[in-house]
């Protein structure tokens, strides 16, 4: 959660660009205007991983992307 808040929160915080707010776990799990961005246990089909694996405005480092993938594949636990 805090990684996404820090790296993505400027656009996907209160402003909720594309309907996605990553400020809290609950907001993140609500997804965006296009639907879920995190599919628990399935990083390959999670939009947040797809977007971050390509070029995006604020890219995660390789290490951060791996942490994100591991978190999603672990079932995206809240803590």
Buried (B, 14 or more C-beta within 10 A) or exposed (E): BEEBBEBBBEBBBEEBBBEBBBBEBEBBEBBBEEEBBBBBEEBEEBBBBEBBBEEEEEBBEEEBBEEBBEBBBEEBEEE
